[in-house]
Amino acid sequence: MRKNNLLASVALFRKLYDREDYNNIYDILAEFVRGAVIYENKLTYTSEEIKGLLKKVYGFEIPESVIKTTLRHRFEGKLTKVINSYTFHQSIKENFEEIERELVEVNDKNEGLIKSLYQYISNKLGKEISKDEEIKIFENFTHFTMDNGYSDQYSELIGAFVVSNQGNTEFINNLNSIREGIILYQGLSYTADLNELGKWNTDLDIFLAPEHLFNALGYNGILFEEIFNDFYMLVNDINKGNKPSNKNREKKIRLFYPHETKVEIDGFFFIGEKIVSGKKTIDPSKIAMETLVKGANTVSDIKAKQVNFYNQLKLKGIVEYDIEFDAAKHSKYNAVDQNVITELEAEAKKNKRPFDEEFCYSQLVLFSKINFKRLGRNDLPFEKISDIYITENALSKYLAHNNAVKFNKDDTAFAKDIDFAISRFWFKLKKGFNLDNYVPKSFDLINKAKIILSSYTNNTIAREYYKINKQFKDGQLNEEDVVRLNIELKEKNNSPDNINEQNIDETLIFLRDENFIENIKRENERKNTKLEELEKKLAEYENKDKEQLKIQVEKETNEHITELALREWKEYQNKGWVAFRYFTLVLSLNLLLAILGFFFAFNTTAKNWLIEFGTFQKTVSMIYISFILIEILGSKYIFDKIKILEGYNWLIAIIMLRNSKKEFLSHTIEKLKTQK
C-alpha cells in the first residue's frame, strides 16, 4: 500500500460505497480505520491520534466527532476504551486482505493514469520532465480532482489531457470513480454528524453572481445551463422536503442576486445596446454577449430581452435583494481593507496578471454585506451558515478564501462556487451514485476540464482583444488588421460545449501562444506572399492557356469553316446537276422539234407519208404541234430561264474544267473567313 495516496483512497471509498455488504458511510470509514491501525502496527490510540493516522495513511481529514461515532458503533467487541484511549483487539486484522488487495488494485490503475499524464505533458512541452516536475504535476492533478486547481501551473495541460481521453471508457470510469469518491470524502469531512444526512436544518439565503444568472437562462451555453439546473433542482428538493425555521420565510433556501449584480447586469445590456447600434464592437471572449446580440437588430430588441431576462429569473424565484449596510455604523462587519487590495495588486503585477482594483473593492463591499447579514457568525459549517455568495469569478473566490479577508482563518468563506454547493447538497440529501439516481454534470471531470480550458481561453481572448484595441489606438494596427485579428479570436473554441478531443491541440496552441498578434500578422504576410506567387503563376498559366485556347479555337473554327465549305460544295454540286438536267430536258425538246422538222422537210418518203394524212399521221401531227406549243409557251411562261442558264453554265464548267472541288473549297473558305 502506498502511504497518503488520497486519490487511490477516495477511489476505493467510492468502490466500497457500491458494495451491498456496507450499509452506510460509517461501515466504510470503519474499514479505513482498520487499515490505518493495521498499517501502523499499533493497537492503542486516542481519537485525535486516529484522526492523524487516517491523514497519514490515506490522506483523509475526518472530523473527530465522526471518528468517535464510528469507533463507538462499528467496533463493538473489537476494542476497549479506557478514559480517552481506544485499544483495538487483534481480531480487527481478520479478513482485511481483500480491502488491502482492492486498494492496491485501485492504486495501480491510478499510477497508470498518472504515468500517462506525465507522458502527455512531456510530449506537449517537448522535453523530459524532472522528478520535481512530476511531484508538482501530481499535486496539480490532485487539486484538479478536488475542485481547487483552476490556477495551478499545469491546469491547462491537465485539462487538455482529460479532454483528449474522453473517448476512452476505462479512463473515464477510473477518473469518475476518483471524482465521485472525492464527493463522498468531502461530504464526510465537512459533516460533524452523519446522522443529520437526509435533511437540511438551516435557513439559507444564496446570492448569485452575474454569471449564474446568465447560466440560469442559457446565455453561456448548454453545459453551464445544465450545471445551474442541477443546482436549482437540488435547491428545490431541499425546499420541498424541509420547512423553513423562520415562519416569515416561504422557503428553506432562497435565491437572490445582490444589488451589485443588478448593476452589472444592467451594464451588460447597455453595452449590448451600443453594439447593435454600431457604437461598440463585441468582445469575442464574452459568450453571453454573443447570445444577447444574436438576432437583435435594434436597441428596442435589447431592451425587450432585458425585460424578459428579469421576468424569467422571477419565474424561477430569483429576485433582487439589496442588503442595507452602513460601514460607518457597522464597522465590525466591514471586510474592506485597503492593505489587502494593495497586497493583491502587488502580487498580480509580480505574476503579470491584470488587476481590477475597482472590482476588488466592490467584492469586499459585497462580502461586508454578507458578513453583516450573517451577523458575524462565520465560524459555522456551510450547512449551518445563513448566507453565501455563489460565484465562479477567480478573484472573488480568491478574496473570499484569503485569510486576510476572513475574520478568522477557520471561518466559512463569504463566497463559494456552484460545484461546492452542488456537492454539499448532493451529499447532504444522500442522493448517492446508483444507476437510479441522476448524477450532476459538474461531477464529471470531463466537463470540469472543458470549463477550465474554456475559462483559460476566454481570459486569453480578452487579453488579446485588449492588446489589439490598444495597438489600434496607438497606430500600430490598421483597421484591416483589427478586423482580421478579431475574426481569428472569434473562431477560437471558447465555449466548453465546443471543446473536444478533435480540437484540443488547437486550443492548447492558442493558450500557449504569447505572440498571438505578431504570429497572425506574420502568417497573413506569409499567406499574402504565397498568394502573390500563386497569382503570378496563375497569370503565367493563364497566358499559356490563352495561347493554347486561341490555337484550339482557330483549329475548331477552321474545321467548322471547312465543314461549311464542303457542305456548300455538295449543295453547289446538287444544284448544278439539277439545273443541268433541267437544261438538258429543255434542250432535248428543242432538238427533237428541230430534228423532226428537218426530217419531214428533207425526207421525201417521210413527207409523202405525212401528206397522206391518215389517222396515224394526224396523231403525229398533233403531237408535233403540241411540242411546238409547249416550246413556244414554255419558253415564255413555263420554263425557268435562270435554271436553264445555270444548267448551261454547269455544262460549260464541266466542258472547260472550271470550278474544280479544290478551287471551289479554297474560294469558299476565304469568303467564310472574311465574313467571320
Residue pairs with C-beta under 8 A, 6 or more apart in sequence:
1 35
1 39
1 57
1 100
1 103
1 104
1 107
2 8
2 107
3 39
3 56
3 57
4 55
4 56
4 57
4 58
4 59
5 58
5 59
5 107
5 110
6 58
6 59
6 60
6 142
7 110
7 141
7 142
7 145
7 178
8 103
8 106
8 107
8 110
9 32
9 58
9 59
9 60
9 103
9 181
9 185
10 178
10 181
10 182
10 184
10 185
11 106
11 109
11 110
11 174
11 177
11 178
11 181
12 99
12 102
12 103
12 106
12 181
13 28
13 32
13 181
13 184
13 185
14 177
14 178
14 180
14 181
14 184
14 433
15 102
15 106
15 177
15 181
16 22
16 28
16 31
16 99
16 102
17 25
17 28
17 181
17 184
17 432
17 433
18 433
18 434
22 28
22 31
24 194
25 184
25 188
25 194
26 69
26 70
26 73
26 74
26 194
27 74
29 62
29 66
29 67
29 70
29 74
29 188
30 70
30 74
30 75
31 99
32 54
32 58
32 60
33 50
33 54
33 67
33 70
33 71
33 74
33 75
34 92
34 93
34 96
34 99
35 57
35 58
35 96
35 99
35 100
35 103
36 50
36 53
36 54
36 56
36 57
36 58
37 43
37 45
37 50
37 53
37 88
37 92
38 92
38 93
38 96
39 57
40 53
40 56
40 57
43 87
43 88
43 89
43 90
44 85
44 86
44 87
44 88
45 53
45 85
45 86
45 88
46 84
46 85
46 86
47 64
47 67
47 68
47 71
47 84
47 86
48 64
50 67
50 71
50 86
51 61
51 62
51 64
51 67
54 60
54 61
54 62
54 67
55 61
60 185
60 189
61 189
62 188
62 189
63 189
63 191
63 192
65 192
65 193
66 188
66 191
66 192
66 193
66 194
69 193
69 194
69 195
71 79
71 81
71 86
75 86
75 88
75 92
77 89
78 88
78 89
78 91
78 92
79 86
79 87
79 88
79 89
79 92
80 86
80 87
80 89
81 87
106 177
109 174
110 174
110 178
113 171
113 174
113 175
114 138
114 141
116 161
116 165
117 137
117 141
117 158
117 161
118 129
118 134
118 137
120 157
120 160
120 161
120 164
121 129
121 137
121 154
121 157
121 158
121 161
122 128
122 129
124 157
124 160
124 508
125 157
129 137
136 153
136 154
137 154
137 158
139 152
140 149
140 152
140 153
140 154
140 155
140 158
141 149
141 154
141 158
142 149
143 149
143 152
144 152
144 155
144 158
144 159
144 162
144 445
144 448
144 449
144 452
145 178
145 179
145 182
145 445
146 182
146 186
147 182
147 417
147 419
147 420
147 423
147 448
149 155
149 158
150 394
150 452
150 455
151 394
152 158
155 452
155 456
156 452
156 453
156 456
156 508
156 511
156 512
157 508
158 449
159 448
159 449
159 450
159 452
159 453
159 456
160 449
160 453
160 504
160 505
160 507
160 508
162 175
162 445
162 446
162 448
162 449
163 446
163 449
163 450
163 453
163 499
163 500
163 501
163 504
164 501
164 504
165 171
165 172
165 501
166 172
166 446
166 500
166 501
167 501
172 446
175 445
175 446
176 443
176 444
176 445
178 445
179 443
179 444
179 445
180 433
180 439
180 443
183 423
183 426
183 427
183 443
184 427
186 423
186 427
187 423
187 424
187 426
187 427
187 428
188 194
188 427
190 381
190 382
190 383
190 424
190 427
191 197
191 381
191 383
191 427
191 428
192 381
196 383
196 428
197 427
197 428
197 429
197 430
198 428
198 429
198 430
199 241
199 242
199 428
200 238
200 241
200 242
200 252
200 253
200 383
200 425
200 428
200 429
201 242
201 245
201 383
201 384
202 245
202 383
202 384
202 385
202 386
203 244
203 245
203 246
203 249
203 252
203 253
203 386
204 252
204 253
204 254
204 385
204 386
204 387
204 388
205 253
205 254
205 256
205 321
205 373
205 386
205 387
205 388
206 235
206 253
206 254
206 255
206 256
206 387
206 388
206 389
206 390
206 421
207 256
207 257
207 258
207 261
207 321
207 366
207 370
207 387
207 388
207 389
207 390
208 216
208 255
208 256
208 257
208 261
208 318
208 390
209 257
209 261
209 389
209 390
209 391
209 392
209 393
209 396
210 257
210 261
210 264
210 265
210 268
211 220
211 224
211 288
211 391
211 392
211 393
212 228
212 390
212 391
212 392
212 418
213 257
213 261
213 265
213 309
213 313
213 318
214 220
214 224
214 288
215 224
215 225
215 227
215 228
216 225
216 228
216 232
216 312
216 313
216 316
216 318
217 225
217 309
217 312
217 313
218 225
218 291
219 287
219 288
219 291
219 292
220 287
220 288
220 291
220 495
221 287
221 495
221 496
221 497
222 497
223 441
223 447
223 450
223 451
223 496
223 497
224 451
224 496
226 441
227 418
227 419
227 422
227 440
227 441
227 442
227 447
228 418
230 422
230 440
230 441
230 442
231 418
231 421
231 422
231 425
231 440
232 255
232 316
234 422
234 425
234 426
234 429
234 440
235 253
235 255
235 425
237 425
237 429
238 252
238 253
238 425
238 429
239 251
239 252
239 253
241 429
242 252
243 252
244 250
244 251
244 252
245 252
251 317
254 317
255 316
255 317
255 318
256 318
256 319
256 320
256 321
257 265
257 313
257 318
257 319
257 320
257 321
258 320
258 321
258 322
258 323
258 366
258 369
258 389
259 320
259 321
259 322
259 323
260 362
260 365
260 366
261 320
262 320
262 322
265 309
266 306
268 288
268 289
268 292
269 292
269 302
269 303
269 305
269 306
269 309
271 280
271 289
272 289
272 292
272 293
272 296
272 302
272 305
273 299
273 302
273 303
274 280
275 281
275 282
275 289
275 293
276 293
276 296
276 297
276 298
276 299
276 301
276 302
277 298
277 299
281 486
282 289
282 290
282 293
283 289
283 461
283 462
283 465
284 290
284 461
284 465
284 486
284 489
284 490
284 492
284 494
285 458
285 459
285 461
285 462
285 465
285 489
285 494
287 458
287 494
287 495
292 302
292 305
293 302
295 301
296 302
296 305
313 319
323 369
323 370
323 372
323 373
325 333
325 368
325 369
325 372
327 334
327 336
327 365
327 368
330 372
332 376
333 368
333 371
333 372
333 376
334 368
334 371
335 364
335 367
335 368
335 371
335 405
335 407
335 414
336 361
336 364
336 365
336 368
337 364
337 404
337 405
339 404
340 364
340 399
340 402
340 404
340 405
341 357
341 360
341 361
341 364
343 404
344 355
344 360
344 399
345 355
345 357
345 360
348 354
348 355
349 355
354 463
356 395
359 395
360 395
360 399
363 395
363 396
363 399
364 399
364 405
366 389
366 414
367 389
367 399
367 400
367 405
367 414
367 415
370 387
370 388
370 389
370 414
370 415
371 378
371 407
371 414
373 386
373 387
374 385
374 386
374 387
375 386
376 407
377 385
377 386
378 385
378 406
378 407
378 408
378 411
378 412
378 414
379 408
379 410
379 411
379 412
380 412
381 412
382 388
382 412
382 416
382 420
382 424
383 424
383 428
385 412
388 412
388 414
388 415
388 416
388 421
389 396
389 400
389 414
389 415
389 416
390 415
390 416
390 417
390 418
390 421
391 397
391 415
391 417
392 417
392 418
394 455
396 415
397 413
397 415
397 416
397 417
399 405
399 415
400 413
400 414
400 415
400 416
401 413
401 415
403 409
405 414
406 413
418 442
419 442
419 448
422 440
422 442
422 443
423 442
423 443
426 440
426 443
431 437
433 439
441 447
442 448
447 496
450 496
450 499
451 496
453 496
453 499
453 504
453 507
453 511
454 493
454 494
454 495
454 496
454 499
456 511
457 492
457 493
457 494
457 507
457 510
457 511
458 494
460 510
460 511
460 516
461 489
461 492
461 494
464 485
464 489
464 516
464 517
465 486
465 489
467 517
468 477
468 482
468 485
468 486
468 489
468 517
469 482
471 477
471 517
472 478
472 479
472 481
472 482
477 485
477 517
481 521
484 520
484 524
485 517
485 520
488 520
492 507
492 510
493 499
493 503
493 506
493 507
499 507
510 516
513 519
557 676
561 669
561 672
561 673
561 676
562 665
562 669
564 668
564 672
565 664
565 665
565 668
565 669
565 672
566 665
568 664
568 668
569 661
569 664
569 665
569 668
572 659
572 664
575 646
576 646
576 647
576 650
576 653
577 650
578 643
579 643
579 644
579 646
579 647
579 649
579 650
580 647
580 650
580 651
580 654
581 647
582 640
582 643
582 644
582 647
583 643
583 644
583 646
583 647
583 648
583 650
583 651
584 647
586 634
586 639
586 644
589 627
589 630
589 631
589 634
590 631
592 627
593 624
593 627
593 628
593 631
596 624
596 627
599 606
600 606
600 607
600 610
601 607
609 617
610 617
610 620
610 621
611 617
613 621
630 638
652 658
653 659
